[in-house]
Each structure stands twice: as structure tokens, then as C-alpha cells.
Amino acid sequence: MHPSTPADLDALARADAALSAFPSHRPHGGVMVFDRQMRHPVGAGARCAAAAWCTPGGFSRAVAPFIADALRRSGLVTTEPHGSSEVYFAAQPADPSAMRFRLTPAALGCGWDLMDQFTGARVRAYGDAQEAESAAESAEREADAARRAAAASLELPGLTGDLIDDERLRALAVELAVAGLMPYGLADIDYTRTPGFQIYRSAGTARVARLLEPWGSVRPGARIEAPGYEAERYDRDMDAYVQLLSRPGRRVTVAPDGIQLRLARQPL
């Protein structure tokens, strides 16, 4: 990072503070903050500040929504390019009600680039002018709705069905909850097949619900019968969570309704 203005320095300080709550799972992964030279920047600066979750195999898209949410909660504005693992951020503009999105000729090839004038990052490229104009109008409406609602995020991020099967990402979500960031959940996930999907938090603690009991699966407002082998599988899943989350400075305990993770300084 090479900030050149007080606003750049403030944005970097806010980002560092917001992202310090993210655990470092190296060599499995951790947050990296850097700057990126943009091919077609909007505004005076040609470099954009960005953050991403770095793994040995490269940046991970799965953690980008959580990073963006944390940055917005710290008062920064963010851009999440379509399909990208990088989250671009900047300080709030002097006039947050100003027009935020703008269409420009594509930096590469023909078509149009949808640019975020607050961060200087490209949101997405379009080949059709009418589609590009519609996307710009939609993005502007969403940004205005978020500003009027004074909400960091209109929707909490969640993990899709294919990513929720990654035990490392589930473990990361637990740690984010302990750090005071959001718990997460998706309504269309099958609770009988996704171990410990519901995560609840309070100050310095997080609880991973054991949604399958020996006599059935506990869903919001419903109960169904489940065979014994599924209950045994959930017991193994809970044990796997404990192995993933156990390390010095914390206590991980197994309870009848799930597991509980507390910082070591928190009394049991």
C-alpha cells in the first residue's frame, strides 16, 4: 500500500482495524491488504486499495463477502467486482449522496465497464449497452437504499451449498462470530445434511448448534425423525469442529446441543 492522502491513510487504518478480527489460519489462509493498478480507473488515483483472503492456492472468493461486510461496518465504501475474490475499499466520499456508478468504454476490447466512482474499481464489464445501462441504474438504486437505511449491508453474506461443505470455511465462520462479526445462515440449506450450519454468537463466545439429535432433526419450528447413523455422523462432525477450532488461548467444549467456543479469558 502506498497511500498518498489523509483519506487514504484513514481508509488503510480503518481497514487494518476491521480486518484484525479475522483469524490467521496460515498456512491455510489469512487476510491480505494491498493496492492494485487499475487498467481504467475513474478519478484522480490510478491505484485502488483492496483486501482478499489469501490461501496457498491463491485468493478465495468464499471469504470476500465477509471481508466486505467488515469493511463497510467500519465506515468504508467497498466494491466487489463480479466473480472476483478481491474487495476494493476507500474512505467515505465528502458527498455520499453523489452519483456513485458510471459507465465508461471498456478498458479491454469493446463494450462497457461499470465503474464505482467512490473506490475507482470496475464492478463488471458488459457487451450490450442497454444491459449495461440497466445494471448501472440498479446498482445506483441499491447503493441509495443502503445509504438511506444507514445499513452496512442490506443482506448478510452466507456460504452457498458447495462451499458450506468445506470444513475450513465453516470453522472460519465460527471464529468470525467469536470476534464479534456476523453469524450466518441460509434458509434453503438442508439442516439435516449440513453439520453445525447455524452459528450463534455473544461477546467472546460462539456456539455451533448440533441440529441433529438422536431422535430427530431440530429445524426452526419443526422436527423430523432421523436414523441413528445420521446422529452418529453428526457426533463425528462435532468432533471434527473441535479439532479444527482447538488451539492455545481458547476453550472448545462439547455440549448436548452443540459445541461452544470461548476465549480462554472468558469464564466457563
Secondary structure, DSSP 8 states (H G I E B T S, - for coil): ----SHHHHHHHHHHHHHHTTS---TTS-EEEEEEEE-SS--SS-SEEEEEEEEETTEEEGGGHHHHHHHHHHTT-EEE--TT-S-EEEE---S-TTS--EEEEE-SSSSSEEEEETTTTEEEEEES-HHHHHHHHHHHHHHHHHHHHHT-S-SS-----TTTTT-HHHHHHHHHHHHTT------TTS-TTTSTT--EEEETTEEEEE--EETTEEEETTEEE---HHHHHHHHHHHHHHHHHH--TTEEEEEETTEEEEEETTS--
